[in-house]
């Protein structure tokens, strides 16, 4: 009996330790997400075949999980360094406020939403691609619906969008990021939202721009 109690005691301690580690990780992730979400608009101007997702870097060709690099579109690349501030994304209907930084590697998405490499930048013609993790930065994205309003605030202006569709796709369905004639915003996150591990699909939100852009109101 004493031996059994000892073993049970060690198991209990191990479970408590695991719980404490998980709790600490959650607190650190939440604090990091809040920090990046609260970053102000700065005063200065700011090749895989799958959609970004859990745990993979764009530029790799893996079969069945994450990452995205568009087919060659070098003419639209800009000299924005990975991790540099790009925009602030807001979805008032679901209380989403997220900082968007350059790059959609897992390291970038652990900090904030990420502008997907080789897609248009906010304010440019075409399709702006932004990715985020389903359980942190883009947790609220699951509640977005057709007709909801999205806003991108940049150093170049404020751009308003209206959601026109949501769709579930496979990671290889990169056509959702194809250039568009109409200024478009495409949000990408993993699906199913409650899946444990690397989710097998992607949840896509697409919106079209409603305005020609205006300068940010610093009093907002």
C-alpha positions as CSV (number, residue, x, y, z in Angstrom):
1,X,0.0,0.0,0.0
2,X,2.8,2.4,0.9
3,X,4.4,1.7,-2.6
4,X,1.1,2.4,-4.3
5,X,0.6,5.6,-2.4
6,X,4.2,6.7,-3.3
7,X,3.5,6.1,-7.0
8,X,0.2,7.9,-6.9
9,X,1.9,10.8,-5.1
10,X,4.5,11.1,-7.9
11,X,1.8,11.0,-10.5
12,X,-0.2,13.7,-8.8
13,X,2.9,15.9,-8.6
14,X,3.7,15.3,-12.2
15,X,0.2,16.3,-13.3
16,X,0.3,19.4,-11.2
17,X,3.7,20.3,-12.8
18,X,2.2,19.8,-16.3
19,X,-0.8,21.9,-15.4
20,X,1.5,24.7,-14.1
21,X,3.6,24.7,-17.2
22,X,0.5,24.8,-19.5
23,X,-0.9,27.6,-17.4
24,X,2.3,29.6,-17.6
25,X,2.5,29.1,-21.4
26,X,-1.1,30.3,-21.8
27,X,-0.4,33.4,-19.7
28,X,2.8,34.2,-21.7
29,X,0.9,33.7,-25.0
30,X,-2.0,35.9,-23.9
31,X,0.4,38.6,-22.7
32,X,2.3,38.5,-26.0
33,X,-0.9,38.7,-28.0
34,X,-2.2,41.7,-26.0
35,X,1.1,43.5,-26.3
36,X,1.2,43.2,-30.1
37,X,-2.5,44.0,-30.4
38,X,-2.0,47.2,-28.5
39,X,0.9,48.5,-30.7
40,X,-0.1,52.0,-32.1
41,X,0.1,53.0,-35.7
42,X,3.7,54.0,-36.2
43,X,4.6,57.5,-37.4
44,X,6.9,56.1,-40.1
45,X,5.9,54.4,-43.4
46,X,6.1,51.2,-43.0
47,X,7.8,29.8,-52.0
48,X,5.5,27.1,-50.5
49,X,2.3,25.7,-52.1
50,X,0.0,25.7,-49.1
51,X,-1.8,28.1,-46.9
52,X,-0.3,29.3,-43.6
53,X,-1.2,27.3,-40.6
54,X,0.1,25.5,-37.5
55,X,3.8,25.0,-37.1
56,X,5.2,25.3,-40.6
57,X,7.2,27.9,-42.4
58,X,6.3,29.3,-45.8
59,X,8.9,28.3,-48.4
60,X,8.6,24.6,-47.6
61,X,6.7,22.2,-49.7
62,X,5.1,19.8,-47.2
63,X,2.1,17.7,-48.0
64,X,-0.9,18.2,-45.8
65,X,0.0,21.0,-43.4
66,X,1.0,24.6,-43.3
67,X,3.0,27.4,-45.1
68,X,2.4,29.6,-48.1
69,X,4.3,31.3,-50.8
70,X,2.5,32.5,-53.8
71,X,3.5,31.6,-57.3
72,X,6.1,34.0,-58.5
73,X,5.0,37.6,-58.0
74,X,8.3,39.3,-57.4
75,X,7.1,42.5,-59.0
76,X,4.9,43.2,-55.9
77,X,7.5,42.5,-53.3
78,X,8.5,45.4,-50.9
79,X,11.5,46.0,-48.7
80,X,9.6,45.4,-45.5
81,X,11.6,43.3,-43.1
82,X,10.0,40.2,-41.4
83,X,8.3,41.3,-38.2
84,X,7.9,44.9,-39.2
85,X,4.5,46.6,-38.4
86,X,2.2,46.6,-41.4
87,X,-1.4,47.4,-40.2
88,X,-3.9,47.2,-37.5
89,X,-6.9,44.9,-38.2
90,X,-10.2,45.5,-36.6
91,X,-13.5,43.5,-36.7
92,X,-15.9,45.5,-34.5
93,X,-18.7,42.9,-34.6
94,X,-16.6,40.3,-32.8
95,X,-14.3,42.6,-30.8
96,X,-11.2,41.7,-32.8
97,X,-8.2,44.1,-32.7
98,X,-5.0,42.7,-34.0
99,X,-1.6,44.1,-35.1
100,X,-0.5,42.8,-38.5
101,X,3.3,42.3,-39.0
102,X,5.2,41.2,-42.1
103,X,5.5,37.5,-42.5
104,X,3.5,34.3,-41.9
105,X,6.0,32.0,-40.4
106,X,5.1,30.2,-37.2
107,X,7.4,32.5,-35.3
108,X,5.6,35.6,-36.7
109,X,2.1,34.2,-36.1
110,X,3.0,33.4,-32.5
111,X,3.3,37.1,-31.9
112,X,0.5,38.7,-34.0
113,X,-1.4,38.4,-37.3
114,X,0.9,38.1,-40.3
115,X,0.8,39.6,-43.7
116,X,1.2,36.8,-46.2
117,X,4.3,37.1,-48.3
118,X,3.8,38.1,-51.9
119,X,0.2,39.2,-51.5
120,X,-0.8,42.9,-51.9
121,X,-0.2,45.4,-49.1
122,X,-3.1,47.3,-47.7
123,X,-3.9,50.2,-50.0
124,X,-2.5,48.5,-53.1
125,X,-4.7,47.0,-55.8
126,X,-5.3,43.3,-55.5
127,X,-5.7,40.7,-52.7
128,X,-4.3,41.4,-49.2
129,X,-3.6,38.1,-47.4
130,X,-3.5,38.0,-43.6
131,X,-3.0,34.9,-41.5
132,X,-3.5,34.3,-37.7
133,X,-3.6,31.5,-35.2
134,X,-7.2,30.2,-34.5
135,X,-6.6,29.9,-30.8
136,X,-4.9,33.3,-30.1
137,X,-4.8,36.3,-32.4
138,X,-7.7,35.1,-34.7
139,X,-9.8,33.3,-32.0
140,X,-12.7,35.7,-32.8
141,X,-12.5,35.1,-36.6
142,X,-14.7,32.0,-36.1
143,X,-17.6,34.3,-35.3
144,X,-17.3,36.5,-38.4
145,X,-20.3,36.4,-40.8
146,X,-21.0,37.7,-44.3
147,X,-21.8,41.4,-44.1
148,X,-19.6,42.1,-41.2
149,X,-17.3,45.1,-41.3
150,X,-13.4,44.9,-41.3
151,X,-11.0,47.8,-41.1
152,X,-7.2,48.0,-41.8
153,X,-5.4,51.0,-40.4
154,X,-2.0,51.7,-41.9
155,X,0.4,54.6,-42.2
156,X,-1.0,55.3,-45.6
157,X,-4.7,55.5,-44.6
158,X,-7.7,53.6,-43.3
159,X,-9.3,51.0,-45.5
160,X,-12.8,49.6,-44.8
161,X,-14.0,46.2,-46.1
162,X,-17.3,44.2,-46.0
163,X,-17.2,40.4,-45.8
164,X,-18.6,38.8,-48.9
165,X,-18.0,35.1,-48.1
166,X,-16.5,32.6,-45.7
167,X,-15.3,29.2,-47.0
168,X,-13.4,26.1,-45.7
169,X,-10.6,24.9,-47.9
170,X,-7.6,22.5,-47.9
171,X,-4.1,23.9,-47.3
172,X,-3.2,23.5,-51.0
173,X,-6.1,25.7,-52.2
174,X,-3.9,28.8,-52.6
175,X,-6.2,30.2,-55.3
176,X,-8.0,32.1,-52.5
177,X,-4.9,34.4,-52.5
178,X,-4.8,34.9,-56.2
179,X,-4.6,38.6,-57.3
180,X,-8.0,40.2,-57.7
181,X,-9.4,43.1,-59.8
182,X,-11.4,44.4,-56.9
183,X,-9.4,45.4,-53.7
184,X,-9.9,42.4,-51.5
185,X,-8.9,41.3,-48.0
186,X,-8.5,37.6,-47.3
187,X,-8.1,36.2,-43.7
188,X,-6.7,32.8,-43.2
189,X,-6.8,30.6,-40.1
190,X,-6.8,26.9,-39.3
191,X,-9.9,24.7,-39.1
192,X,-11.6,23.0,-37.3
193,X,-11.2,25.6,-34.6
194,X,-11.2,23.1,-31.7
195,X,-8.9,20.5,-33.5
196,X,-6.1,19.2,-31.3
197,X,-2.8,19.3,-33.2
198,X,-2.2,20.6,-36.7
199,X,-5.5,21.3,-38.2
200,X,-6.2,19.7,-41.6
201,X,-8.1,22.6,-43.2
202,X,-8.2,26.4,-43.4
203,X,-11.1,28.8,-42.7
204,X,-11.1,31.7,-45.2
205,X,-12.8,35.0,-44.8
206,X,-12.9,37.3,-47.9
207,X,-14.0,40.9,-47.9
208,X,-14.1,43.6,-50.6
209,X,-13.0,47.2,-50.0
210,X,-15.7,49.8,-49.5
211,X,-13.6,53.0,-49.7
212,X,-10.8,54.6,-51.5
213,X,-8.8,55.0,-48.3
214,X,-8.5,57.9,-46.0
215,X,-5.9,59.2,-43.6
216,X,-6.1,57.7,-40.0
217,X,-7.8,59.9,-37.4
218,X,-5.2,60.0,-34.6
219,X,-7.9,60.9,-32.2
220,X,-9.7,57.6,-32.7
